[in-house]
């Protein structure tokens, strides 16, 4: 009797182990990485919301390869060192693909980890050119590059505003300083740079820098950085009667910027970003579903939605989660995204990444100028 009991316990235990293994195998894990806490947490939330909406749609249709999709969230808090820790965590937890990171300063070191593991990553938002210039076949982005938006910003000031005296501030990060440098490079001899300098991300008082800039009488102030500092710079510039308009890039075009700066101070700020998705027929369905579920569309929610759909489509077409096969499909396929057709270059950039200039008006962002 004792032998029979032991046998039954052994069989039962093996059944649990096998069932547990099968349960794990029945799930495809996708990692989402970005700033989920801290001053830039709004962007991380936008990522999560866009990805979660797409995953829900796939799972409602039966998942992929006969398996459900599970999201693993990694909080890098916009810190490069933490991004590397997050990358290792997602790899160790078995992520088949990564959607992230937000900041270029996080995406670049994290991509080293994903590259070693042979796991594809698609960033919805990291625009520094260096990310895709290192020969990593598994690194992709669905957004544009800073050399592209720097060119558009410089062309706007030259051809539309015809401005000659420009002050440039950056936040010393890979993204912010990189964007400022690209903007400066494309200005060339078309304008006089009367100030070029950095601030520290996370600081709150910039009046000393702004006072120095005010004395030089700029016609416009350009900022390379993210919305928390952009909002404070604009707000404090008005407080010291520095009236020159501001211009910034895609990292500042978020409602939080206007909230921090205040409607009146933010009025007339120029920003480079992609065209308004509300005017693109292919984006209509996503926008309606997102608004119903999460409210106002975040600037990078739609990019995260496209990124996860592209990743899952490649896995489906490859008929496996094996990294090399998925990466090959990402390079060879053409995908349908919310902005239209998406095809990656050999480097992992999108073949067509238009930028336009937006303006803040009456507490909102509006498209203003196309090259």
N, C-alpha and C positions, 0 to 999 in steps of 0.2 A: 504493500500500500504506500509506504514511504517513497519507494522508487517511482511509482506512478505519479505521486504528488510532485516530486522533484521534476519529473519529465514534463508534466503539465505546466509547471511554473516556468521552466526553461522555454517551452514553446510559446507561452504567453509573452514572456519577456522579449523573445526574438520577434514576435509579431509587432510589439510596441516599437522596437528599434527600427524594423523595416518600414512600418507605417510612418514613423517620424522622418525617416530618410526620404520616403516617397513624398511626404508633405513638403519638404524643403525643395525637392526636385520639381515639384509642381508649381513653383513660383519663380518668376524672372525678376531679379532685383535691379532697379535703376537708381543710381545715386543722384541726389540734388545737392549742390554745394553752393554756398553763398553766405552773406551776412544775415543771419537769422536773429541776431541780437546786436545791440549797439546803435550808433547814430544812423547807420545805413540799413537797418533792419527792414525798412519799408521795401527795399529792393529785393531782399531775400524772400519776403512774404509774396511779392509779385511773382517771383520765380515759382514758388511752391504752388500758388493758385493756378498759374498757367499749366504747369505740369500735371497737377492733380486732376484738372478738368479733362485733359487728353487721356490720362490713364483710366479715368472713369469711363470714358467713351470706349476705349479698347476693351476693358474688362466687361462692359455690358454686352459687347459683341462676342464674348467668349475668350478674351485674352489673346495670347499669341503663342503659336506652336503648341496649342492645347494647354497652355498654362496661364495663370493669372499673373498680373504685373504688380509688384510691390515696390513702393517708394521708400528709399532710405535717405534721410535728411542729414546733412552735415553742416554745422555752423562754423564758418571760418572767421566770423566777426570782423571781416575786412582786414585781417592780419595775415601777412605772408607765412609766418611760422606756423600759425594755427591752421592755415590752409594745407600745409604739408601733412600735419597730423590728421586732418580730416581726410585727405586723399588716401593715406595709408589705412585709415579706419574703413573707408568705403571699399577699398580693394580687399581688405581682410574679411569683410562681411559678404563678399561675393557679388559685388555689383557688376553687371554685364556691360554697363555703359554709364557715363557721367554727363549730367546736364549742369554746367557750371564751369568756372566760378563767375562772380560778377566783376570783381576788380582785376585788372590786368596784373597787378602786383601779387595777386593770389593765384591767378590762372597759370602764370608762367612757371613758378616753382612746383605747383601741384601737377602740372602736365609732365614734369620729369618722372613723377611717381607713376602716373597712368601709362606713360610710354614704356617704362620698364616692365610693367605688368601686362602690357599688350591690350589695354582696355581703351576703347574709343571715348573721347570726350568731345562734347559740343558746347561751346560757351554761347549763351544768348547775348552777352554784353561786353566782353573784353575786347577792346579795340586797338590796343598797342600792337604795332606791326610785328614786333619781335616774337610774339606768341607763335605765329605760323611761319617764321623765317628760319627755324632751326632744324627743319628736315624731319620732324616727327609726323609720320604718316597718319597717326590716329588722332591728331588734334585738328578740330574744325571750329568755325564760328559762323553763325547765321546773321551776325551784324556786320557793319563795315569796319574800316580801319581808320586810324587817326591821321595817316597821311592823306586819306581821301577827304575827311571832314576838315582837316586843317587847310587843305587847298580850297574847299568851298568857302570857308570863313574868310580867308584872305581875298578871294575873288569878290565876295560880297562887299567887303570894305573898300576895295579898289574900284569896282565897277558900279555899285549901287550907291553907297554912301560917300564915296570919294574922300575918305578920311586919310589924313597924313600924319597926325601925331597920336601915337598909340602907347599905352602902358600895358604891360603884360605881367600877370601874377600867376603863379602855379602853386600847388600844394606839396611839391617835392616827391610825389608818388610816381610810380611807373606810368600810370595813366595820365595824371595831371601834368607833370612836367613833360612827358612825351608828347601830349597834345599841344602844349604851349610851344614846344620846340618845332613841331611840324607847322604850326600856324606861323611862327616867326620865319621859318625857312621859306615858306611859300609867299610871304610878304615881300621878301627880297629887298630891292631898293625902291619899292613902291611907297614906302612909308618910313617915317622916323620912329624908332623905338626909343621913347624918352625914359622908359623905366622897364627893367626886367628883374624880377626877384621872386623868392619863394616865401610862403608862410608854412606853418606847421599844422597838419591835419589834426583836428581835435581842439585847437586853440579857439578862444571865444572873443578875444579883443584884437581887432586889426586896425584900430584908429591911428596908431603911429605910422604904419605903412601907408595907409590911405591919405594921411596928412602930407606925407612926403610926396605922394603922387599928385595930390591936389596942387601943390606948389609948382609942378611942372606943366600944368594946364593941358592935360590930355583931351583929345576929342572923343576918345572911347577907351574903356578899360576892358581888357580881355583876361578871362580867368580860366585856367586849366585845372579842373578839380570836380568835386562832387557837391551836391546841393546843400548839405549842412553848412559848409564854409561859404558857398556862393551866396546863400541867403543872408548870412551875417555880413559879408562884404558889402552887399548892396544896401542893406539896412543901415549899416554904420557910415557908409559913404554919404548917404543923404543926411544923416545926423550932423555931419561936419560940412555940409553944403558942397560936397563934391557932386556936381550935377551931370557929369559926363555919363552917357549910357554905358551899360555893361554888356559884354557878350561872353558866352561860354559854350560848352559842348554838350554832348548827350548825357553826361553824368549829372547835369544840373536840371534837366528838363523833367521835373517831377512836381506835383502840386505842393509837396513839402517845401520846395524852394520859395514859392509864393507865400506860403504860410509863415515861414521864418522871416522873410524880407518884409512882408506886409504888402497888400495890394498896391498901395500908392508908390512905395519905393521900387517895387518890382516892375511897375509899368514901363514898357519900352525896352526891356531887356531882350537881347537877341540870343538865340540858341541854335546850334546845328543839330539836326536829328533826321530820321527818315520821314518820308511823307506820312500824312495823317491816314491811319488805317481806315478811318470812317469813310474815306473817299474811295476805298478799294473794294470792289464787289466781293473778291475772294475772302475778305476778312469779316464780312457782315455776320455770318453765322456764328463765328467765334465770339465776336463782340456782344451779340445778343445773349448768348449763353453765359458769358463771363459776367456781364452786367447783372443778370438775373441771380447769379450765384454769389458774386463777390462785390458788386457795386462798381465804382469807377475803375476803368481799365488803367493798370499801371503801365508806364512806358515800355517795360521789358516783359510784361506778361505774355504778350503775343509772340515775342521772340522765343520765350521758354516753351510756349505751346508748340510752335513750329519745330523747335529743337528736339523735343521728346517724340513728336510724330515722325520726324525724319529718322531718329535713332531706332524706333520700333519698326518702321517700314523696312529699314535695312536688315534688322534681325529677322523679320519675316521672310524677306527675299533670300537671305543667306540660309534660311532654314536651320539656323544654329545661333547660339550665343557666343561661339568661339570668336575671340577678338579679331584675329587676322581676317577671317571671312567677312565679318561685319564691316570692318574698315575698308575692305575691297569694294563692298557694295556702296558704302558711303561715297567713295570716289567715283564709281562708275554710273550710278543712277541719277536720274533727274527726279526731283521731288516736287509735289504740289504743296505750297505753303500759303499762309494767309496773305502774303504780299505777292503771290503768284508763283511762277516756276522758280525753283532753286537748284542750282548745279554748282558743285564745289570745284575749285581749281586744284591743281596738283598740290598746292601748298595747304589746302583746307579752307581757303577763303571763299566767299560767295562770288560768283562770276560777275554779278551786277549788284552793286550796293549804293544806290543813290542817296545823297544827302541834300536836304533843303534847309533854308533858314526859317526859324519860327520867331515869333515875337510874343511877349506877354502883354495882354490887353484885357482890361476890365477883370482882372483876377483869373484869367485863363490863358492857355497857350493857343496861338493860331498860326497856321502856315502863312509865311510872309513873302518869301522870295525863292525862286527856283533858278539855277544857273542856265 
